[in-house]
Amino acid sequence: MLDMSRVPVKSKQPPPPRALKLPTISAAAMQALANRATMVSVDEVVFPHAPPVDGARGQPRYPPLSPAAYLRGVTAIATYRAYFFPGAAIQWLSYVLWLQGQAGDLPTSALRDIDVKARTHIARYHMEYQDPASLTEAIGQALAAPAVYAPAPAPDELTDEINEMMVLQSPTFCTHEKWSSFLELQKACANTLGLPTAALHWTTDIWFGLQRVQGVNAKLITLCTTIPRNFGVSASMVDPFLEGLTLGEALAANKIFIVDLHILEGILPEERVRPTDYLKQLCAPIALFYLNKHNVLLPIAIQLYQYSGKRNPVFLPSDPANLWLLAKMYFNCSEAQHHTVLTHMGLGRLLMEGVAVCTQRNLSPSHPLHRLLAPHFRHLMITNAVTVEELLEPGMWMYEFMMLKGAGVQELMRRGKASWRLDLDGVVPRQVAARGVAEPSVLPHYPYRDDATALHAAIERYVRACLEPYYTDETRVAGDWELLQWRRELVRPAQKGGLGLRGVPGDMVAGFTTLDHVVETATAFISAVTVGHAAATLGLYEEAGFVPGYPLVLHGLPPRSKEQTPSTAELLERLPGRCHTWFIMLLWKLFSSPRAPRLADPRHRWLLDPASTEAAARLRKELEELSRKIARRNATVPFPYQWLDPRLALPNCVPRAVVSKKADY
């Protein structure tokens, strides 16, 4: 491998003569290919004539490519690179052959991911590989340990990452003024951190339904068999949206679903400190959904509080568009509090910190369960130290930008922990089944369920294979004194120095009595910091980076009647100002860019006996197969769900937190 850092970045070769019969490309693409440091997309090469520009995205709208057409485009790129940089001809020929070998039956989207990542590596490090072996090794390393999953950076590196993003801040954000239009906000996103997927779809009912099955808080959607008594919806209200069915028939046919955020009832946001502060009020909403003939989940009714009455109307899709949109915004704002405080923080990272401390106290470093769990608890305590500070201390980012503040956050965490059970909420298949949505025949498109349950099962098989050699019979489980003390502290009330977990298998006197008990408990903890954390964070920017689509805060009181329809200007007035919007976008961008190794990374294991090593190898093969299955599914749907794809986005542990900063605005 030769270091080309001293070689001119731009080629001195003239444009290729026609006699070479190279593929026809645009002049702009040819100019870009003559620069080693420039990435050129396959679309620019395959389609030499610029297509129409997507008005919303401000980017060319290229037609879709088949995998074969995509490979032809890569071949064209390699051909021109070899012409402009003759010393790299072997490299580019090797690269094309390597990529063709990787293609297999991959869809275009997966093939594009591999190609872009590999060519970015070559362009970024300005290396020319003189033989196929060194090229293959370098690309393999780039794909095995991509930048976002590199070893966790030190705090000063994270500070640099934040500063780099801050440089992107457009002057558009440098003011407390409100936004003049949603289009202006879309353009500001596109010109800085990138346009989130939600920005183009957030007003649609289809997107609102998708958020329940593949959003960052997809643990709430529940099959509805009877309408709650405190939900003021009637058959006459929703029958027009049920495609000829009555409400009773739709309930009997398992076509009605519900999300009930009753856990938020009575929790108050912060009081106004200054007379100029906006009034705020946290809702505890209920939303009803209908699964239509095309298996699309659509909202049909929203009630913003936990009682029925004239001052709490049921909002319907037939209401004026802006009024219905405002009801959806307040519902999402409430769910965003639930997601941030419970799903992401309280019942994810903070609860698992207690487990990590309990493990350190009771299991020796040589204990097999300690060695199994420890790599998954890496960075957890330092991350949580920052998290608690940001949630509870005035002046910190999340404190300033959330509807709930310190006392409200603590109360919601208390309620969430009091209702959490390991044998139900910690076991993904049971949690899904308890909500009545375990079967695809009931809710066909539920990618979170499909991926999370498959991953939980794979982790459970891995845990069992690792522990079986140490616990060959029940007497070994019952006779493990360290294991007994570990379980006792897990279930001991917090007032007596324990963690106070409910639903832990076994009993207080005998502890765990079977290997199944230990496997279930350990699997729940590993799943929480890997599968649970990934599902709750990696899609944050795409779903919540466009602030109106999943707002952390809304200014003003929720609608109490249908007499007045808000204007677009009034909707914009309820959103945070420009500067606050920037900080929320930046926060979600950082949270959705994990800095942790991938699950089953062989470099991050402490249990190294032969049986555990074989179990880890089997787990990696299972994850590879699951990744291919997810890629095939995502290639057939308009909104892919990739946040639990083991190859792309599944960390081995909670990543180190970003450096905490005061909200300086």
Secondary structure per residue as TSV (DSSP state, phi and psi in degrees):
chain	resnum	aa	ss	phi	psi
A	1	M	-	360.0	128.3
A	2	L	E	-103.0	139.3
A	3	D	E	-82.5	114.7
A	4	M	-	-97.9	15.6
A	5	S	T	-61.4	-23.5
A	6	R	T	-95.0	-5.4
A	7	V	S	-83.0	139.7
A	8	P	-	-53.4	137.3
A	9	V	S	-67.7	-35.1
A	10	K	B	-94.6	138.5
A	11	S	-	-72.7	146.6
A	12	K	-	-98.2	2.9
A	13	Q	-	-70.2	140.8
A	14	P	-	-72.6	165.0
A	15	P	-	-54.9	143.6
A	16	P	-	-64.4	139.1
A	17	P	-	-70.1	156.3
A	18	R	G	-62.3	-25.6
A	19	A	G	-61.6	-23.5
A	20	L	G	-73.4	-18.0
A	21	K	-	54.8	45.1
A	22	L	-	-75.4	157.5
A	23	P	-	-56.2	143.6
A	24	T	-	-75.5	125.0
A	25	I	-	-134.9	169.1
A	26	S	-	-74.0	159.4
A	27	A	H	-62.4	-36.5
A	28	A	H	-65.6	-42.1
A	29	A	H	-65.9	-39.2
A	30	M	H	-64.2	-41.2
A	31	Q	H	-63.4	-39.2
A	32	A	H	-67.9	-38.3
A	33	L	H	-69.2	-18.7
A	34	A	T	-81.2	0.8
A	35	N	B	-115.0	116.2
A	36	R	T	-61.3	-30.4
A	37	A	T	-87.6	-0.6
A	38	T	-	-97.9	129.9
A	39	M	-	-85.6	132.4
A	40	V	-	-118.2	126.5
A	41	S	-	-76.4	151.7
A	42	V	H	-62.2	-34.9
A	43	D	H	-59.5	-39.2
A	44	E	H	-63.7	-29.7
A	45	V	H	-85.7	-43.0
A	46	V	H	-68.7	-35.4
A	47	F	-	-111.8	88.8
A	48	P	-	-64.9	-24.4
A	49	H	S	-97.7	127.8
A	50	A	-	-60.2	128.4
A	51	P	-	-78.9	175.4
A	52	P	-	-60.9	152.9
A	53	V	E	-91.3	132.8
A	54	D	E	-70.1	115.9
A	55	G	T	-60.1	-36.7
A	56	A	T	-73.9	-42.8
A	57	R	T	-86.6	-23.1
A	58	G	T	71.2	21.7
A	59	Q	E	-127.6	156.2
A	60	P	E	-58.9	141.9
A	61	R	-	-104.9	90.1
A	62	Y	-	-80.6	147.6
A	63	P	-	-67.1	157.6
A	64	P	-	-68.6	153.3
A	65	L	-	-116.2	144.4
A	66	S	-	-78.5	161.1
A	67	P	H	-56.7	-39.2
A	68	A	H	-64.9	-42.8
A	69	A	H	-65.2	-35.8
A	70	Y	H	-64.9	-42.9
A	71	L	H	-64.0	-35.7
A	72	R	H	-64.1	-37.5
A	73	G	H	-65.1	-40.6
A	74	V	H	-64.1	-39.0
A	75	T	H	-61.6	-40.2
A	76	A	H	-63.6	-42.9
A	77	I	H	-60.5	-46.5
A	78	A	H	-61.9	-38.0
A	79	T	H	-62.9	-46.5
A	80	Y	H	-68.7	-37.5
A	81	R	H	-62.1	-42.2
A	82	A	H	-64.5	-35.4
A	83	Y	H	-68.1	-47.9
A	84	F	H	-73.0	-27.1
A	85	F	-	-130.2	81.0
A	86	P	G	-57.1	-31.5
A	87	G	G	-65.5	-16.2
A	88	A	G	-105.1	12.4
A	89	A	H	-59.6	-43.0
A	90	I	H	-64.1	-39.9
A	91	Q	H	-57.9	-48.3
A	92	W	H	-73.6	-32.9
A	93	L	H	-64.1	-43.5
A	94	S	H	-63.6	-37.9
A	95	Y	H	-64.5	-43.9
A	96	V	H	-61.6	-44.5
A	97	L	H	-63.7	-38.8
A	98	W	H	-64.3	-45.3
A	99	L	H	-65.7	-38.7
A	100	Q	H	-61.5	-36.1
A	101	G	H	-69.4	-28.6
A	102	Q	H	-79.4	-23.9
A	103	A	H	-59.8	-54.1
A	104	G	T	51.7	-127.7
A	105	D	T	-106.4	23.8
A	106	L	-	-66.6	144.2
A	107	P	-	-71.8	168.1
A	108	T	H	-60.2	-38.7
A	109	S	H	-61.7	-43.3
A	110	A	H	-69.0	-39.4
A	111	L	H	-63.4	-40.6
A	112	R	H	-62.4	-42.5
A	113	D	H	-57.7	-47.2
A	114	I	H	-63.6	-46.2
A	115	D	H	-63.0	-48.0
A	116	V	H	-63.3	-41.9
A	117	K	H	-64.0	-42.8
A	118	A	H	-68.9	-46.6
A	119	R	H	-69.0	-30.4
A	120	T	H	-63.5	-39.9
A	121	H	H	-60.2	-44.4
A	122	I	H	-64.3	-45.1
A	123	A	H	-69.3	-37.6
A	124	R	H	-66.4	-41.5
A	125	Y	H	-97.9	4.7
A	126	H	T	49.7	44.5
A	127	M	E	-108.1	139.8
A	128	E	E	-113.1	119.1
A	129	Y	-	-94.0	123.2
A	130	Q	S	-89.1	-5.3
A	131	D	S	-145.2	152.6
A	132	P	H	-58.5	-35.6
A	133	A	H	-63.6	-46.9
A	134	S	H	-67.7	-35.9
A	135	L	H	-63.1	-48.8
A	136	T	H	-61.0	-40.9
A	137	E	H	-63.8	-44.4
A	138	A	H	-66.0	-43.7
A	139	I	H	-67.0	-39.4
A	140	G	H	-58.5	-41.5
A	141	Q	H	-66.1	-39.2
A	142	A	H	-64.3	-38.9
A	143	L	H	-76.7	-34.5
A	144	A	H	-72.9	-31.6
A	145	A	S	-134.7	68.7
A	146	P	-	-62.7	163.9
A	147	A	G	-55.9	-41.2
A	148	V	G	-70.9	-14.7
A	149	Y	G	-114.4	18.9
A	150	A	S	-64.3	163.3
A	151	P	S	-50.7	144.1
A	152	A	-	-54.8	126.9
A	153	P	-	-71.3	157.5
A	154	A	-	-71.0	162.9
A	155	P	H	-55.1	-37.9
A	156	D	H	-68.2	-30.8
A	157	E	H	-68.6	-37.8
A	158	L	H	-66.6	-37.5
A	159	T	H	-60.8	-42.1
A	160	D	H	-60.9	-40.0
A	161	E	H	-61.9	-44.1
A	162	I	H	-62.3	-44.4
A	163	N	H	-62.8	-37.7
A	164	E	H	-62.1	-40.7
A	165	M	H	-68.5	-35.8
A	166	M	H	-63.8	-32.1
A	167	V	H	-60.7	-29.3
A	168	L	T	-72.3	-12.5
A	169	Q	-	-59.8	120.1
A	170	S	-	-76.1	150.3
A	171	P	G	-55.2	-21.1
A	172	T	G	-57.6	-31.4
A	173	F	G	-88.4	-12.2
A	174	C	S	-83.6	50.3
A	175	T	S	-161.3	158.7
A	176	H	-	-92.0	4.5
A	177	E	-	-64.4	156.4
A	178	K	-	-79.2	163.7
A	179	W	-	-75.8	144.0
A	180	S	S	-85.3	-23.5
A	181	S	-	-162.0	159.8
A	182	F	H	-68.2	-31.1
A	183	L	H	-64.1	-39.3
A	184	E	H	-61.0	-41.6
A	185	L	H	-65.4	-40.2
A	186	Q	H	-60.2	-44.6
A	187	K	H	-65.0	-39.1
A	188	A	H	-63.7	-39.2
A	189	C	H	-63.9	-47.8
A	190	A	H	-61.8	-32.1
A	191	N	T	-87.1	-2.2
A	192	T	T	-123.5	-87.3
A	193	L	T	-91.3	-2.7
A	194	G	-	104.7	149.7
A	195	L	-	-81.9	115.1
A	196	P	-	-66.1	154.9
A	197	T	T	-57.4	-39.1
A	198	A	H	-60.9	-25.4
A	199	A	H	-60.6	-28.0
A	200	L	H	-95.8	-10.7
A	201	H	H	-131.7	-1.3
A	202	W	T	-63.7	-22.8
A	203	T	T	-83.4	-12.1
A	204	T	S	-84.8	150.1
A	205	D	H	-69.6	-29.9
A	206	I	H	-61.7	-44.7
A	207	W	H	-64.9	-40.7
A	208	F	H	-60.7	-38.4
A	209	G	H	-70.1	-39.5
A	210	L	H	-62.3	-33.7
A	211	Q	H	-59.4	-26.8
A	212	R	H	-79.0	-22.2
A	213	V	H	-113.6	-15.4
A	214	Q	H	-146.2	22.2
A	215	G	S	-87.8	-170.9
A	216	V	T	-77.9	-8.8
A	217	N	T	-131.4	54.1
A	218	A	T	-84.4	22.4
A	219	K	T	-97.7	6.9
A	220	L	-	-108.9	-25.7
A	221	I	-	-61.5	129.9
A	222	T	E	-133.2	140.3
A	223	L	E	-64.9	131.4
A	224	C	-	-103.8	119.4
A	225	T	S	-105.9	-16.9
A	226	T	S	-152.6	143.0
A	227	I	-	-75.5	128.5
A	228	P	-	-58.0	146.0
A	229	R	T	-65.1	-27.4
A	230	N	T	-87.9	5.5
A	231	F	-	-101.4	114.5
A	232	G	-	-80.6	24.6
A	233	V	-	-82.7	143.6
A	234	S	-	-125.7	164.7
A	235	A	H	-60.4	-39.8
A	236	S	H	-63.4	-27.0
A	237	M	H	-72.1	-43.8
A	238	V	H	-105.1	-13.6
A	239	D	G	-53.7	-35.9
A	240	P	G	-62.3	-16.0
A	241	F	G	-102.5	7.1
A	242	L	S	-105.8	19.6
A	243	E	T	54.4	45.0
A	244	G	T	92.6	-9.4
A	245	L	-	-87.3	156.6
A	246	T	-	-88.3	166.0
A	247	L	H	-60.1	-41.1
A	248	G	H	-62.6	-42.0
A	249	E	H	-66.3	-39.6
A	250	A	H	-66.2	-38.2
A	251	L	H	-63.8	-44.3
A	252	A	H	-66.5	-29.3
A	253	A	T	-88.8	8.8
A	254	N	T	58.1	42.7
A	255	K	-	-105.2	-4.6
A	256	I	E	-111.3	134.8
A	257	F	E	-130.4	159.1
A	258	I	E	-142.3	147.1
A	259	V	E	-125.2	119.0
A	260	D	E	-120.9	110.3
A	261	L	-	-96.2	48.6
A	262	H	G	-64.6	-20.5
A	263	I	G	-63.6	-18.3
A	264	L	G	-87.6	-6.7
A	265	E	T	-60.1	130.2
A	266	G	T	84.1	-5.2
A	267	I	-	-84.9	128.0
A	268	L	-	-103.1	141.8
A	269	P	-	-71.8	-177.8
A	270	E	-	-69.3	153.9
A	271	E	-	-77.7	156.1
A	272	R	-	-69.4	128.4
A	273	V	S	-89.0	-37.9
A	274	R	S	-116.9	148.9
A	275	P	T	-58.7	-24.8
A	276	T	T	-83.4	-8.1
A	277	D	S	-64.5	148.2
A	278	Y	-	-74.5	144.1
A	279	L	-	-70.5	140.7
A	280	K	-	-137.3	150.6
A	281	Q	-	-148.8	127.9
A	282	L	-	-86.7	128.4
A	283	C	-	-88.1	160.2
A	284	A	-	-123.3	74.7
A	285	P	-	-81.6	165.6
A	286	I	E	-129.1	133.8
A	287	A	E	-127.5	140.2
A	288	L	E	-111.8	138.5
A	289	F	E	-127.5	151.7
A	290	Y	E	-124.1	132.8
A	291	L	E	-91.3	109.0
A	292	N	-	-81.5	-175.9
A	293	K	T	-64.6	-19.7
A	294	H	T	-96.8	13.1
A	295	N	S	60.9	33.2
A	296	V	-	-103.8	130.3
A	297	L	E	-86.6	121.7
A	298	L	E	-126.8	140.5
A	299	P	E	-73.8	139.7
A	300	I	E	-125.2	-10.8
A	301	A	E	-164.9	140.4
A	302	I	E	-135.9	128.5
A	303	Q	E	-119.8	129.0
A	304	L	S	-86.2	-12.8
A	305	Y	S	-133.3	169.3
A	306	Q	S	-89.4	30.9
A	307	Y	S	-148.2	155.7
A	308	S	-	-102.4	143.4
A	309	G	B	168.7	174.6
A	310	K	T	-63.9	-32.9
A	311	R	T	-85.3	7.4
A	312	N	B	-141.2	72.4
A	313	P	-	-69.3	160.4
A	314	V	E	-94.3	119.4
A	315	F	E	-87.8	142.1
A	316	L	-	-129.0	156.8
A	317	P	T	-60.1	-21.3
A	318	S	T	-82.4	-7.1
A	319	D	S	-67.4	164.8
A	320	P	-	-50.8	142.3
A	321	A	H	-54.2	-45.5
A	322	N	H	-69.8	-32.0
A	323	L	H	-68.7	-44.2
A	324	W	H	-63.3	-40.3
A	325	L	H	-64.4	-40.2
A	326	L	H	-63.4	-39.8
A	327	A	H	-62.7	-41.6
A	328	K	H	-66.0	-36.4
A	329	M	H	-64.2	-42.2
A	330	Y	H	-70.0	-34.9
A	331	F	H	-62.3	-48.3
A	332	N	H	-64.7	-33.8
A	333	C	H	-62.8	-43.0
A	334	S	H	-66.2	-42.7
A	335	E	H	-65.6	-31.9
A	336	A	H	-63.1	-34.5
A	337	Q	H	-66.5	-44.8
A	338	H	H	-60.4	-44.1
A	339	H	I	-63.4	-49.4
A	340	T	I	-68.0	-45.0
A	341	V	I	-79.5	-39.6
A	342	L	I	-103.2	-64.7
A	343	T	I	-58.7	-46.7
A	344	H	I	-82.9	-51.1
A	345	M	I	-95.5	-69.6
A	346	G	I	-61.5	-54.7
A	347	L	I	-91.5	3.8
A	348	G	I	-108.7	-86.7
A	349	R	I	-71.9	-44.8
A	350	L	I	-70.1	-41.8
A	351	L	H	-64.5	-38.6
A	352	M	H	-71.0	-22.3
A	353	E	H	-63.8	-39.9
A	354	G	H	-60.7	-39.1
A	355	V	H	-65.1	-40.7
A	356	A	H	-63.3	-42.7
A	357	V	H	-64.4	-43.5
A	358	C	H	-60.1	-38.7
A	359	T	H	-64.7	-43.8
A	360	Q	H	-64.7	-35.3
A	361	R	H	-72.4	-35.2
A	362	N	H	-114.4	-21.4
A	363	L	S	-111.4	126.9
A	364	S	-	-66.4	155.1
A	365	P	T	-57.8	-22.3
A	366	S	T	-89.7	-6.3
A	367	H	S	-67.2	134.6
A	368	P	H	-58.8	-35.8
A	369	L	H	-70.3	-36.9
A	370	H	H	-61.7	-46.0
A	371	R	H	-68.7	-28.3
A	372	L	H	-72.2	-41.6
A	373	L	H	-84.9	-32.8
A	374	A	G	-54.1	-45.0
A	375	P	G	-60.9	-25.2
A	376	H	G	-83.9	-12.6
A	377	F	G	-99.7	6.3
A	378	R	T	-59.7	137.6
A	379	H	T	70.8	-3.4
A	380	L	H	-63.2	-43.4
A	381	M	H	-72.3	-41.8
A	382	I	H	-67.7	-36.9
A	383	T	H	-62.8	-43.9
A	384	N	H	-70.8	-31.2
A	385	A	H	-60.1	-41.9
A	386	V	H	-69.3	-40.5
A	387	T	H	-61.0	-48.5
A	388	V	H	-61.1	-40.9
A	389	E	H	-62.2	-43.1
A	390	E	H	-70.8	-30.3
A	391	L	H	-79.8	-36.3
A	392	L	H	-108.5	-22.4
A	393	E	S	-90.2	127.1
A	394	P	T	-58.0	142.0
A	395	G	T	95.2	-13.9
A	396	M	B	-84.1	162.2
A	397	W	H	-52.1	-60.5
A	398	M	H	-68.7	-32.6
A	399	Y	H	-60.3	-42.2
A	400	E	H	-74.1	-26.7
A	401	F	H	-108.3	3.2
A	402	M	S	-103.3	154.8
A	403	M	S	-66.3	-43.2
A	404	L	S	-85.0	146.1
A	405	K	-	-117.7	-163.0
A	406	G	H	-49.8	-58.3
A	407	A	H	-65.4	-39.8
A	408	G	H	-66.7	-38.6
A	409	V	H	-62.9	-45.5
A	410	Q	H	-64.3	-38.5
A	411	E	H	-67.3	-41.1
A	412	L	H	-66.0	-39.6
A	413	M	H	-63.3	-40.6
A	414	R	H	-61.7	-45.1
A	415	R	H	-64.4	-42.4
A	416	G	H	-64.5	-44.0
A	417	K	H	-67.6	-35.5
A	418	A	H	-64.7	-28.3
A	419	S	H	-99.1	-3.2
A	420	W	-	-83.0	133.5
A	421	R	B	-126.6	134.1
A	422	L	H	-64.7	-42.2
A	423	D	H	-72.8	-6.9
A	424	L	H	-119.9	-63.6
A	425	D	H	-73.9	-26.0
A	426	G	T	-85.4	-10.9
A	427	V	S	-110.8	104.7
A	428	V	H	-53.8	-49.1
A	429	P	H	-59.0	-37.4
A	430	R	H	-72.9	-37.4
A	431	Q	H	-63.8	-41.3
A	432	V	H	-66.5	-43.3
A	433	A	H	-65.0	-35.9
A	434	A	H	-63.8	-24.5
A	435	R	T	-91.7	1.7
A	436	G	T	76.6	16.4
A	437	V	-	-121.4	25.8
A	438	A	-	-72.4	-30.3
A	439	E	S	-92.2	130.2
A	440	P	T	-58.3	-24.2
A	441	S	T	-67.4	-23.4
A	442	V	T	-86.7	-49.0
A	443	L	S	-132.5	91.0
A	444	P	S	-61.2	-46.7
A	445	H	-	-99.4	95.8
A	446	Y	-	-144.1	72.8
A	447	P	H	-62.2	-31.4
A	448	Y	H	-59.9	-46.5
A	449	R	H	-59.7	-48.0
A	450	D	H	-61.2	-46.6
A	451	D	H	-75.8	-42.4
A	452	A	H	-67.4	-40.8
A	453	T	H	-67.5	-38.6
A	454	A	H	-65.0	-41.3
A	455	L	H	-67.9	-41.2
A	456	H	H	-60.3	-42.5
A	457	A	H	-65.0	-39.8
A	458	A	H	-65.5	-41.5
A	459	I	H	-64.4	-40.1
A	460	E	H	-62.0	-42.3
A	461	R	H	-63.9	-38.4
A	462	Y	H	-64.7	-46.4
A	463	V	H	-61.0	-44.4
A	464	R	H	-62.1	-44.8
A	465	A	H	-64.2	-32.5
A	466	C	H	-72.8	-36.0
A	467	L	H	-93.0	-22.0
A	468	E	T	-56.0	-40.8
A	469	P	T	-63.4	-23.6
A	470	Y	T	-91.1	-26.4
A	471	Y	-	-122.3	77.2
A	472	T	-	-75.1	-18.5
A	473	D	S	-151.3	172.6
A	474	E	H	-66.7	-27.4
A	475	T	H	-65.1	-33.2
A	476	R	H	-68.2	-35.3
A	477	V	H	-67.4	-51.1
A	478	A	H	-65.6	-27.6
A	479	G	T	-89.9	1.5
A	480	D	-	-84.1	101.6
A	481	W	H	-66.2	-38.5
A	482	E	H	-63.3	-41.3
A	483	L	H	-63.2	-39.0
A	484	L	H	-62.6	-46.1
A	485	Q	H	-66.2	-35.9
A	486	W	H	-61.4	-47.6
A	487	R	H	-65.3	-40.7
A	488	R	H	-60.3	-39.5
A	489	E	H	-72.6	-32.2
A	490	L	H	-59.4	-39.6
A	491	V	H	-98.8	-14.3
A	492	R	S	-62.4	138.0
A	493	P	-	-56.1	147.8
A	494	A	G	-60.6	-32.5
A	495	Q	G	-64.5	-18.9
A	496	K	G	-109.7	18.5
A	497	G	T	92.1	8.5
A	498	G	S	-103.5	-172.9
A	499	L	-	-92.2	-22.3
A	500	G	-	72.1	31.3
A	501	L	-	-76.6	142.6
A	502	R	B	-105.7	154.9
A	503	G	S	78.5	16.7
A	504	V	-	-78.0	129.1
A	505	P	S	-59.2	155.3
A	506	G	S	96.5	-167.0
A	507	D	B	-137.2	167.2
A	508	M	T	-66.1	-32.9
A	509	V	T	-83.2	-55.3
A	510	A	T	-85.3	-17.1
A	511	G	B	73.4	-146.3
A	512	F	-	-71.5	136.0
A	513	T	-	-114.0	-12.6
A	514	T	S	-137.3	161.0
A	515	L	H	-63.1	-33.1
A	516	D	H	-56.3	-38.8
A	517	H	H	-61.5	-45.6
A	518	V	H	-66.8	-43.5
A	519	V	H	-62.7	-45.3
A	520	E	H	-60.8	-42.1
A	521	T	H	-68.5	-48.6
A	522	A	H	-64.5	-38.6
A	523	T	H	-62.6	-41.2
A	524	A	H	-60.7	-40.4
A	525	F	H	-71.2	-43.5
A	526	I	H	-65.7	-41.8
A	527	S	H	-62.0	-36.7
A	528	A	I	-63.7	-41.3
A	529	V	I	-90.5	-4.2
A	530	T	I	-113.7	-73.3
A	531	V	I	-63.9	-49.2
A	532	G	I	-62.3	-44.4
A	533	H	H	-67.0	-41.6
A	534	A	H	-62.6	-44.6
A	535	A	H	-63.1	-31.6
A	536	A	H	-87.1	-15.3
A	537	T	H	-124.0	-38.1
A	538	L	T	-67.9	-22.3
A	539	G	T	-97.4	10.5
A	540	L	H	-60.6	-46.1
A	541	Y	H	-68.1	-39.8
A	542	E	H	-66.2	-31.5
A	543	E	H	-95.0	-39.9
A	544	A	H	-112.5	-6.2
A	545	G	S	-64.1	-27.6
A	546	F	S	-91.7	101.2
A	547	V	G	-53.3	-41.1
A	548	P	G	-61.6	-24.7
A	549	G	G	-75.7	-21.9
A	550	Y	S	-158.3	66.6
A	551	P	-	-71.9	137.1
A	552	L	S	-76.6	-24.1
A	553	V	-	-150.3	143.9
A	554	L	-	-130.1	133.0
A	555	H	-	-88.9	142.8
A	556	G	S	94.4	166.2
A	557	L	-	-85.6	146.7
A	558	P	-	-62.5	155.2
A	559	P	-	-65.8	137.0
A	560	R	-	-111.9	-1.7
A	561	S	-	-156.2	173.2
A	562	K	S	-106.3	13.8
A	563	E	S	-72.6	-31.6
A	564	Q	-	-118.4	133.6
A	565	T	-	-101.1	122.9
A	566	P	-	-69.0	144.8
A	567	S	-	-81.6	168.9
A	568	T	H	-61.0	-37.4
A	569	A	H	-62.5	-37.4
A	570	E	H	-70.1	-35.0
A	571	L	H	-62.7	-44.5
A	572	L	H	-64.5	-33.2
A	573	E	H	-65.2	-25.0
A	574	R	T	-80.6	-14.0
A	575	L	S	-83.0	159.5
A	576	P	-	-60.7	158.4
A	577	G	-	-68.2	178.1
A	578	R	H	-61.1	-45.9
A	579	C	H	-66.2	-43.4
A	580	H	H	-62.0	-38.5
A	581	T	H	-60.1	-42.2
A	582	W	H	-60.6	-45.1
A	583	F	H	-65.9	-36.6
A	584	I	H	-66.0	-44.3
A	585	M	H	-58.3	-45.7
A	586	L	H	-63.2	-41.6
A	587	L	H	-60.1	-48.1
A	588	W	H	-69.8	-32.4
A	589	K	H	-63.0	-41.7
A	590	L	H	-69.0	-43.2
A	591	F	H	-63.9	-32.8
A	592	S	T	-90.6	9.1
A	593	S	S	-117.8	80.2
A	594	P	-	-67.8	152.5
A	595	R	-	-124.2	56.7
A	596	A	S	-136.1	152.0
A	597	P	-	-64.7	158.8
A	598	R	B	-77.0	155.6
A	599	L	T	-56.7	135.5
A	600	A	T	74.0	13.6
A	601	D	-	-59.8	120.8
A	602	P	T	-63.7	-17.7
A	603	R	T	-80.4	-5.4
A	604	H	S	-126.8	58.3
A	605	R	-	-130.6	143.0
A	606	W	S	-108.0	-18.9
A	607	L	-	-95.0	105.4
A	608	L	-	-116.6	14.4
A	609	D	S	-69.3	162.5
A	610	P	H	-56.4	-42.4
A	611	A	H	-64.0	-40.7
A	612	S	H	-69.5	-36.4
A	613	T	H	-64.1	-42.2
A	614	E	H	-65.3	-39.3
A	615	A	H	-62.8	-40.6
A	616	A	H	-65.2	-38.8
A	617	A	H	-64.3	-41.6
A	618	R	H	-64.3	-38.9
A	619	L	H	-62.3	-42.4
A	620	R	H	-62.0	-39.9
A	621	K	H	-65.2	-40.6
A	622	E	H	-62.0	-41.4
A	623	L	H	-67.0	-36.9
A	624	E	H	-63.4	-42.6
A	625	E	H	-66.1	-41.0
A	626	L	H	-63.9	-38.6
A	627	S	H	-61.5	-42.5
A	628	R	H	-63.5	-38.6
A	629	K	H	-64.7	-42.0
A	630	I	H	-65.1	-40.9
A	631	A	H	-61.7	-40.8
A	632	R	H	-64.4	-42.3
A	633	R	H	-64.0	-46.5
A	634	N	H	-63.8	-25.1
A	635	A	T	-72.8	-12.4
A	636	T	T	-108.9	0.9
A	637	V	S	-121.5	151.1
A	638	P	S	-72.6	-24.8
A	639	F	S	-124.4	89.9
A	640	P	-	-64.7	147.2
A	641	Y	-	-112.7	105.1
A	642	Q	-	-115.4	3.0
A	643	W	T	-73.7	-13.6
A	644	L	T	-114.4	19.5
A	645	D	-	-74.7	116.2
A	646	P	H	-58.4	-30.3
A	647	R	H	-78.8	-28.5
A	648	L	H	-104.2	-34.9
A	649	A	H	-153.8	38.5
A	650	L	-	-123.6	102.6
A	651	P	B	-77.5	158.5
A	652	N	S	-82.1	-18.8
A	653	C	S	-160.7	173.2
A	654	V	-	-68.9	128.4
A	655	P	-	-73.2	161.8
A	656	R	-	-62.2	139.9
A	657	A	-	-69.2	154.3
A	658	V	-	-67.4	154.4
A	659	V	-	-66.3	130.5
A	660	S	-	-74.4	140.3
A	661	K	-	-136.3	151.5
A	662	K	B	-67.3	146.8
A	663	A	-	-74.9	94.2
A	664	D	-	-94.4	96.4
A	665	Y	-	-149.3	360.0
